[in-house]
Amino acid sequence: MTQINAVLIGAGARGAGGYAPYALDYPHELTFVAVAEADPARRIRFAEKHGIPPERCYESWEPLLAESCVADIAVICTQDRMHYGPTMQALKQKYHVLLEKPMSPDPKECLEMEQAAVENDRLLTICHVLRYTPFWSTIKRVIQQGTIGEIASIQLNENVGYWHIAHSFVRGNWNNSDKASPMILAKSCHDMDVLSWLMDRPCTQVSSFGSLIHFREEQAPEGSTDRCIDCKVESTCPYSAPRFYLSNEYKGWAGHFTQELTKANIIQGLHETDYGRCVYRSDNNVVDHQVVNMEFEGGATAMFSMCGFTYEQERRIQIMGTRGELRGEEGKITVFDFLTGQKTEITIPSQSSGHGGGDSGIVASFLNEVRNYNGQESLTSASASVRSHLIAFAAEKSRLNHGQSINLNEYAQELMAKEETAK
């Protein structure tokens, strides 16, 4: 099997912790030869782990991609609003690109990246990792086999988890759409993608409602302060940062703000970083709950609900077909046959890699596609991702316009017209 060489741009949690470990587990398949990362501690740590020499370590992507192509692929895992520049340059330099989702919070940039992949005859694969998991691929296979007939409707719930929304979307990097992306794109573009994939037909209409109802200053408990570590009412707050990061259950998440997970370092981080701020006094503006209604070609419908106020962090799906019904939650799929009354349960084994096996699954698939590249598109190509991103963009437009129904064809034409005008 041919070993693929790679460069990593952005050595944060998703790049260094989600996708790059594949190279350590399967070094005969993948090796990293360069890294670009602004944080010196992350850059050094990644270089040491993967044996990258100092001359191939860069503070930013520009000098790395200014050189002639030094590898087969570029894995790009910068922040949402920093995807466009390195992706366009990497494609120009003839790298195949594995790009963390979302592509960009700007529809115009999404369209341009899709076009750049075509013009440079390179793969641009977006990390919609759900498609690569045993759980979701099994659901897709049941649908394709015709077991439940034609899909009439899908209900998909994304239960974010009360602690996870506080960590990532109130205190963390994705708390403000002006700096990152709207919640429907940052967190739920996975769901828009998997719904489009399961339906396997174009979405025609979208409407959405949602808001930020709780994590606001006016909801702060009386007597609370700017930081949990100094707060007199911290012990009564379910979103207490010390309770999260000093507990064994969530201690690992403190790795986002301290390299060494000692109590002293974590407490220092709670004093100094955004992860110690009061959830009611952060600069967050993304929604804490949202619903999206979708109509697809032929009349099938889907309802998606994202909510941060759940105990479990999970996705649950119900697919209603003309001959049967499928219900799924992480680890178990149940299929009901209307004709026979038979109930079939499918248990999905626990996966060792992140996102239910999706993190390693997408890397393995991408490497195979690169080895056998002949102009074909990948399972989660830029063109497929653009379609599901448009659903997310339209949903956010609808939400901001009090649930106005958005015609997807008209919306896409409007965006394309703006793109042509810009040229």
N, C-alpha and C positions, 0 to 999 in steps of 0.2 A: 504494500500500500504506500503510495507516494505521500511523503511528509509535506505538509503545507506550512509555509512561513507566514508569520503575521506581525503586524504592528498594532499596538493598542493605543488609542487616543482617549484618555479619560480613565484613570485607574481607581475609580471609586467603587462603591458597593456592587454595582451591576457589572462593570467591566472586569475589575480584579477579582470580585467575589462570585459573580454569576457565571460568566462565560470563560474567562481565562483558566480556571481550574481544570478544564478539559485537557489543556496542554500538559498539566502535571499528571493527570490520570492516564493519558494516552499520548506520551511523548513521541511515539513513532508516527502519529497522525498529524500533530500540530506542535509548533514551537514559536514562541514570541521572540523576535529579534530586535525590537525597538519599542520604546514607550514614550508617550508625551503626557505629562501630568503636571499641573501647576503646583500642587501641594508637594513639597520636597520629601516629607516623610512617606507619603504614599508612593511617590516615584521611586525612592530608594528601596522601600520594602518590596515593591513589585519587581524591580530589577534584580534584587538579591534572590528572590524566590525563583525567578525564571532564568537566571544566569545571563542577564543582559549587560554588556560592557558599558562603562560610563559614557563613551563617545556616542552611544545609541540611546541615551536618555536625554529627553528634551523637556523644557519648561512649558512649551506650547506646541501646538500642531504645525504652526507655520514653517519653522525651519526643517522639521521632519519631512513634510510634504513638498518642500521646495526642492529637495533632492530628487534624483531619479528614483524610480520605484525600487525599493529594497526588499520587498516581500510580495507574496501572492495576494494577500488580503489585508484589509484594514478593518479593525473592529472599533467602532466609534461609539463611545458611551459618555459623551459630555452632557452637560445640562441641556434641557429641551431647546432653549433659544440659542444654543451654540452648536447645533447639528449641521446647519446649512453650509457654513464655510468649509469645514474639513471634509464633508461629504462631497461637495462639488469638486474640490481640489483633488481628493483621492480618486474619484472617478476619472478626472482629467489625466491623472498620472497612471491610469490603467490598473488600479487596484480593484478587485472585487470587494464589495463593502457589506459588512454586517452592521446594521445601524440600530441602536437602541430606540424603542418607541418612546413617545410619538415622533414621527418624522420631523415635525415642526409645528409650532402654534400658528404659523402663517400659511394659509392655503396656497398662496402664490409660490412660496418656497417648496412646498410639497410637490406641486406640479413641475417646477423647474428641476427638482432632483430626479423625479421620474423620467423626464425627458433627457436629462444628462446621462442616465444609465443606458438609455436606448442609443444615444448618439455615440457613446464611448464603448458600446458593445460589452458592458460589464454587468455582473449581477449586483443588484442593490436589494438586499434582503432585510426586511424590517422584523425586529424581534417581537413578533406576536407569538409568544412562546406557547400559548394554550393549544394551538393547533398541533404541536409536537408532543403533547402529553398522552400517555395511555388512556387517561380518562376521556378527554375530548375526542381523540381519534376513534375510540370505541363507539362513542355516541354517533359520530359521523358515519361509521361503518354500518351501524344498525339502521340509520336512515337510508343509506344507499341500498341496503338489502331489501328495502320495501316492507320491512316488518310492521311498521306502524302506518303504512300507506302514505298519502300525501299530507304534508304538514299544513294544518289550518292555522295554528297559533303557537307561539312560544312565549313563556314567561321566564325571565332570568333575573334572579336576585343576586346582587353583589353586596354581601355583608362585610363591610370594610373592617369592622372591629373598633370598639371605642378607644382602645389604646393605640391602634395603628393610625387612626385619623388624627389623634392628638400628636403622635410622633412625626408623621410625614406631611400632613396637610394643614396643621395648625402651627406647629413649631418648626417644621422641617423645610426642606428645599422646595417643596411643591405647595407651599401655603399661600402663594400670591400669584394670581394669573398674569399680572404685569411683569413678573420676574420669570415665571415658568410657563404654565399652561392652565387653562380652565380644567376643573376636576374631571369633566366628561372626557377630556383628551388625555390628561396626565395619568389618571387612574383607570378610566373605563374605555379607552380606545381598544383594549384587549376584548372587551365585551362587544363593542360594535363590530369588531373584526370577526369574532366567533359566531355572532348572530348572522352576519352576512354569509359566512362560510357554510353554516348549517342550512340556512334557507336556500342558498345556491341560486338566487335570483335577485334582480336589481331592487333596491329599496326605492320607493316612489314618493312617499310622504313621511314627514317627521314632525312631531310636536313634543314639547317638553316643558316641565315645570320643576322648580327647585329653588332653594335659597339657603342662605346662611342664617339659621334661626337661633343657634345656641352659642357658638364661640365668638361672642361679641362683648364689649366692655360693659354694656348695660346688664348683662347676665351674670356679671361677677358677683360672688358671694360678699356680703357685707363683712368688712374687715380684712379682705384679701389684699395682697400686695403684688408688685410687679414680678417677683420671683418666688417660686414655691419654697425654696430653701429658707426664706425669711418670713414665710406666711404663717400667721397665727391660726388660720382655719384650714391649713393644708391637710390635716388629718381627716377632715370631713369631705374632701374633694376627690371624686373618683378619677380625676385626671392628674393627680399629684405626680410630678416628675420624680421626686425621690422614691416614691413607691414603685414606679416603673423601673427605673434604671439601677436601683440598688437591690432589686429582687433577683433571685436566680432565674426566674422565668423570662424576664425581659432584659437581663443584664447585657446580653450580647448586642442589643441595639444601641447601647452606649458607645459602641465602636464607631458610630457616626461622628462622635465629637471627642473621643480620646483613644489614643493608640493602645495604652495599657489599661486594662479593665480592673484597676485597683480601686478600692473605695475612695481613697484620697483623690485620685485622678477624676473619678466620676463626680465627686462633690465639688471639685474645682470647676469642672465643666458646667455643673448646675449653677454655679455662681457667675460664670463668664460667657456661656454660649446661649444661643436661642433655645436650646433644648431644656433649659431651666426656667424659661419664661412662663408666666401665667397664661393658660390657654385663652383667657378672656382679655388679655392685653398683648397679644401678638399682632403683627401687621398682616394677618391672614385675611383673605377675601374670597377664597373659593367656597363653594357650597358644601354643606355637610349632609345634604340629602337631595336627590334628584330622580325624577322619573322621565322616561322617554317612550313615546308611542311611535311605532313604525308600521307602515303598510308597504307590502312588497308586491311586485308585479304578479298578477293573477289573483290578488285579494287577500293573501295570507297576511297575518298581523303578528307583531311581537311587542311585548311590553318589558322594558328593562327598568329595574329599580336599584339605585345605589343609595346606601345609607350607612353613616358612620356610627349610628347608635345601636350596635349589636355586640353581643358577648363574643361570639365566634367570628373568626376571620375566614370566610368561606364563600363559595358560589353555589347556588342551588338553581336547578333548571327543571322546567316541566315543558315537554313538547307534546302537543295534542295533534294526533294524526287522524286520518279518516278510517284507519283500521286498528289503531291502537294508541297507546299513550306511553311515554317514556318519562321517568323521573330520575333525576340524578343529583347527588351531592357528593362532595369529595370522597372518593373511595368506594362508592356503591352506585350502581345503575340498576333501575328496576324497569322492566318492560312488561306492559299489560296488553294481551291480545284480545280484541273485542269478540272475535269469532269463537275461539276455543275457551276463553276465560282463563287461559294460562298466564301465570305470573312468573317471569324469569328474572332472577337476580344475578348480576354480574359484579363480582368483587375485584377492584383494581388493587394490585399489590402496592404497598408503600414504596415510594420512590426516594432514592438517595440524593438526587440533585434538586435544586430549587425549582419552584413553580410546578410541583408535581411531576418532575422529570423533564419539564420543558426546556430548562436552561441547557442541559447537556444534549437534549434531543435536537434542538435547533442548530447547535454547533456541529453535531455529527452530520445532520442533513446538509448543512451549508458546505462543509468540507467535501462531501461527496458530489455536490452540484458543481463545485469549483473544479474538482478533478475531471469531471465529465462534461464540462461546459461546452455547449455547441449552439449558443444563442437562445437557449430555453430560459423560461422564467422559473423562479423558485416558488415554493408553496405560499410564502408570504412576501412576494415580490412587491416592489414599490407601486406597481399599477394596482395590485389587489389592495394594498394598504391605503392608497389614495381614495379608493371607493369607500372604505369604511371610515377613513378620516373625515370625508365629506359628510357622512351621517353625523359624526360628532360635532363638526363645525355648524351644521344646520340645526342640531339640537340646542347648541348654545345660543345661536341666533334666535331660535324660537323661545327659549327660556327668558332671554333678555327682552323679548317682545310679548310677554304675558301669555305664552303658549300658542302663539300664532303658528298655524300649520305651514310648513315649508315644502314646496314641490322640489324634489331633488334634481330633476332634469333642468328645471328653470334655474335653480341655484348653481348647478354646475356650469350651465351656459353663461350665467352672469360672471362667474369667476374666470372662465376662459376668455370672455370678452375683455375683462380687466387685464388679463395676462397679455392679450394681443395689443391692447392699447399701451401697456407699459413698454412693449418692445418698440 
